[in-house]
């Protein structure tokens, strides 16, 4: 399987872990790093079209608690606990359960998002400039506050940025040559964070759109996070 490592191990391959991390982050509506009962049921309905009953939810948590008691509490299930469930499915030969989850969230057999989800909807020619859309900017500002900067100190460390881009096949900023102002500790403030995204949207709108899609940005019927620049 593309999800499991060799030697019949229940350990998951890195691409599968990345995909499941993205799914966990998208379902974690309050961005507290846990899936509470409501968020678990959002996940369940999206993937399997039916919610879990209270006793079924308790059963899921019990399975995690038996093996990883630190990864589940009254507040919810951690990512490690969520990952353990999928490793358990695969170990028990229920590979189709994990693949159903991956498919429902847009993943292909190669464990990347399907090309049609990543295709830039905005049509433009080489003479037209594009920029980050207002909706994408607002999404990124909220994402910075709730996900990238959980300490609320106004800065993103390199580690926090690595965590942000972990579910992506690669960082949209790798090798882009964009210089943004960091502080003495190599951290980015919100304005520098947005400036880097704005530069990515101008220089490589396809990469910006793909990265925003991986992060959960959705602009139904819109231009996919970029817009034609005025003037």
C-alpha positions as CSV (number, residue, x, y, z in Angstrom):
1,X,0.0,0.0,0.0
2,X,1.1,3.6,-0.6
3,X,0.0,4.4,3.0
4,X,1.9,1.8,4.9
5,X,5.7,1.2,5.2
6,X,7.3,-2.1,4.3
7,X,7.5,-5.3,6.4
8,X,3.7,-5.3,7.2
9,X,4.2,-2.5,9.7
10,X,1.3,-0.4,10.9
11,X,3.6,2.6,10.6
12,X,2.3,5.1,8.0
13,X,4.4,6.5,5.1
14,X,5.3,10.2,5.3
15,X,3.0,11.2,2.4
16,X,0.1,9.5,4.1
17,X,0.9,11.2,7.4
18,X,1.1,14.6,5.6
19,X,-2.3,14.0,3.9
20,X,-3.9,13.0,7.3
21,X,-2.3,16.0,9.0
22,X,-4.0,18.3,6.4
23,X,-7.4,16.5,6.9
24,X,-7.0,16.9,10.7
25,X,-6.2,20.6,10.4
26,X,-9.2,21.2,8.1
27,X,-11.6,19.4,10.6
28,X,-10.1,21.2,13.6
29,X,-12.5,24.2,13.2
30,X,-11.5,26.0,16.4
31,X,-7.7,25.4,15.8
32,X,-7.0,24.1,19.3
33,X,-5.0,21.1,18.0
34,X,-7.8,18.6,19.1
35,X,-10.8,17.1,17.4
36,X,-13.7,17.5,19.8
37,X,-16.9,15.5,19.4
38,X,-18.5,18.0,17.0
39,X,-15.4,18.1,14.8
40,X,-15.1,14.3,14.9
41,X,-18.7,14.1,13.7
42,X,-18.0,16.7,10.9
43,X,-15.2,14.4,9.8
44,X,-17.4,11.3,10.0
45,X,-20.3,12.8,8.0
46,X,-18.0,14.2,5.3
47,X,-16.3,10.8,4.9
48,X,-19.0,8.3,5.6
49,X,-22.2,10.3,5.3
50,X,-23.4,9.5,8.8
51,X,-22.6,10.9,12.3
52,X,-21.3,8.7,15.1
53,X,-23.7,8.1,18.0
54,X,-22.5,9.1,21.5
55,X,-21.6,5.5,22.4
56,X,-19.7,5.1,19.1
57,X,-17.7,8.2,19.8
58,X,-16.9,6.9,23.3
59,X,-15.8,3.7,21.8
60,X,-13.4,5.4,19.4
61,X,-11.9,7.4,22.3
62,X,-11.6,4.2,24.3
63,X,-9.6,2.5,21.5
64,X,-7.1,5.4,21.5
65,X,-6.9,5.6,25.3
66,X,-6.0,1.9,25.6
67,X,-2.9,2.4,23.6
68,X,-2.2,6.2,23.8
69,X,-3.9,7.6,26.9
70,X,-2.1,11.0,26.5
71,X,-3.6,11.5,23.1
72,X,-7.3,11.6,24.1
73,X,-9.2,13.5,26.7
74,X,-12.6,15.0,27.4
75,X,-11.5,18.0,25.2
76,X,-10.9,15.8,22.2
77,X,-8.4,13.7,20.2
78,X,-4.9,14.8,19.3
79,X,-3.3,14.4,15.8
80,X,-1.2,11.5,17.2
81,X,-4.4,9.8,18.3
82,X,-6.1,10.4,15.0
83,X,-3.1,9.0,13.2
84,X,-3.1,5.9,15.5
85,X,-6.7,5.1,14.4
86,X,-5.7,5.1,10.8
87,X,-2.6,3.0,11.5
88,X,-4.9,0.6,13.3
89,X,-7.3,0.4,10.4
90,X,-4.4,-0.5,8.1
91,X,-2.9,-3.0,10.5
92,X,-6.3,-4.7,10.7
93,X,-6.7,-4.9,6.9
94,X,-9.2,-2.1,6.7
95,X,-7.2,-0.1,4.2
96,X,-10.4,1.0,2.3
97,X,-11.5,3.0,5.4
98,X,-8.4,5.2,5.2
99,X,-8.6,5.5,1.4
100,X,-12.2,6.6,1.7
101,X,-11.1,9.4,4.0
102,X,-8.3,10.4,1.6
103,X,-10.6,10.4,-1.4
104,X,-13.3,12.5,0.3
105,X,-10.7,15.1,0.9
106,X,-9.5,15.2,-2.7
107,X,-6.5,12.9,-2.7
108,X,-5.4,10.9,-5.6
109,X,-3.6,7.5,-5.6
110,X,-0.3,9.4,-5.4
111,X,-1.4,10.9,-2.1
112,X,-1.5,14.5,-3.5
113,X,-4.5,16.6,-4.2
114,X,-6.2,15.8,-7.5
115,X,-5.0,18.1,-10.4
116,X,-8.5,19.5,-10.9
117,X,-8.5,20.9,-7.4
118,X,-5.1,22.6,-7.9
119,X,-5.8,24.1,-11.3
120,X,-5.8,27.9,-11.2
121,X,-9.3,29.0,-12.2
122,X,-8.3,32.5,-13.1
123,X,-7.5,33.0,-16.8
124,X,-4.9,35.5,-17.6
125,X,-2.2,36.1,-20.2
126,X,1.5,36.9,-19.7
127,X,0.9,40.6,-20.0
128,X,-1.6,40.7,-17.1
129,X,-0.4,41.1,-13.5
130,X,-2.1,39.1,-10.7
131,X,-2.1,39.7,-7.0
132,X,-3.4,38.0,-3.8
133,X,-7.2,38.4,-3.6
134,X,-8.8,40.2,-0.7
135,X,-10.5,37.0,0.4
136,X,-7.2,35.1,0.3
137,X,-5.5,37.9,2.3
138,X,-8.2,37.8,4.9
139,X,-7.9,34.0,5.1
140,X,-4.1,34.2,5.6
141,X,-4.4,36.9,8.2
142,X,-6.9,34.7,10.2
143,X,-4.7,31.6,9.6
144,X,-1.7,33.5,11.0
145,X,-3.5,34.4,14.1
146,X,-5.1,31.0,14.8
147,X,-2.6,28.5,13.3
148,X,0.8,30.0,12.6
149,X,1.1,32.1,15.7
150,X,-0.5,30.1,18.5
151,X,1.5,32.0,21.1
152,X,0.0,35.3,19.9
153,X,3.3,37.0,20.1
154,X,2.9,38.5,16.6
155,X,5.6,36.4,15.0
156,X,6.0,33.1,13.1
157,X,9.2,31.1,13.8
158,X,10.8,29.0,11.2
159,X,9.5,25.9,13.1
160,X,5.9,27.3,13.0
161,X,6.2,27.9,9.3
162,X,7.6,24.4,8.7
163,X,4.6,23.1,10.6
164,X,2.2,25.2,8.5
165,X,3.7,23.9,5.3
166,X,4.1,20.3,6.5
167,X,1.0,18.9,4.8
168,X,2.1,20.4,1.4
169,X,4.2,18.4,-1.0
170,X,6.7,21.3,-0.8
171,X,6.7,24.9,0.6
172,X,5.5,27.4,-2.0
173,X,8.3,29.6,-0.8
174,X,11.2,27.2,-1.6
175,X,13.6,28.7,-4.0
176,X,11.4,31.7,-4.9
177,X,14.1,34.2,-4.3
178,X,11.7,36.5,-2.3
179,X,13.4,38.5,0.4
180,X,11.2,39.5,3.3
181,X,12.1,41.2,6.5
182,X,12.8,38.9,9.5
183,X,13.7,40.0,13.0
184,X,16.9,39.1,14.7
185,X,15.6,35.6,15.6
186,X,14.7,34.9,12.0
187,X,10.9,35.3,12.7
188,X,8.3,36.8,10.4
189,X,5.7,39.3,11.6
190,X,2.2,39.3,10.1
191,X,3.1,42.0,7.5
192,X,6.1,40.1,6.3
193,X,4.1,36.9,6.2
194,X,1.5,38.5,4.0
195,X,4.1,40.2,1.9
196,X,5.7,36.9,1.1
197,X,2.4,35.4,0.1
198,X,1.7,38.5,-2.0
199,X,5.0,38.1,-3.8
200,X,4.3,34.4,-4.4
201,X,0.9,35.3,-5.9
202,X,2.6,37.8,-8.3
203,X,5.5,35.6,-9.3
204,X,3.8,32.2,-9.4
205,X,0.0,32.4,-9.1
206,X,-0.3,28.7,-9.8
207,X,1.9,27.8,-6.8
208,X,0.1,30.3,-4.6
209,X,-3.3,28.9,-5.5
210,X,-2.2,25.3,-4.9
211,X,-0.7,26.1,-1.5
212,X,-3.8,28.0,-0.5
213,X,-5.9,25.0,-1.5
214,X,-3.8,22.7,0.6
215,X,-4.2,25.1,3.6
216,X,-8.0,24.9,3.2
217,X,-8.8,28.1,1.4
218,X,-11.9,27.8,-0.8
219,X,-13.3,30.4,-3.2
220,X,-16.2,28.7,-4.9
221,X,-16.7,30.2,-8.3
222,X,-13.9,32.7,-7.7
223,X,-10.3,33.1,-8.9
224,X,-8.7,30.7,-6.4
225,X,-6.9,33.2,-4.2
226,X,-5.5,35.4,-6.8
227,X,-7.1,38.3,-8.8
228,X,-6.1,40.5,-11.7
229,X,-4.1,43.5,-10.4
230,X,-5.7,46.9,-11.0
231,X,-3.7,49.1,-13.3
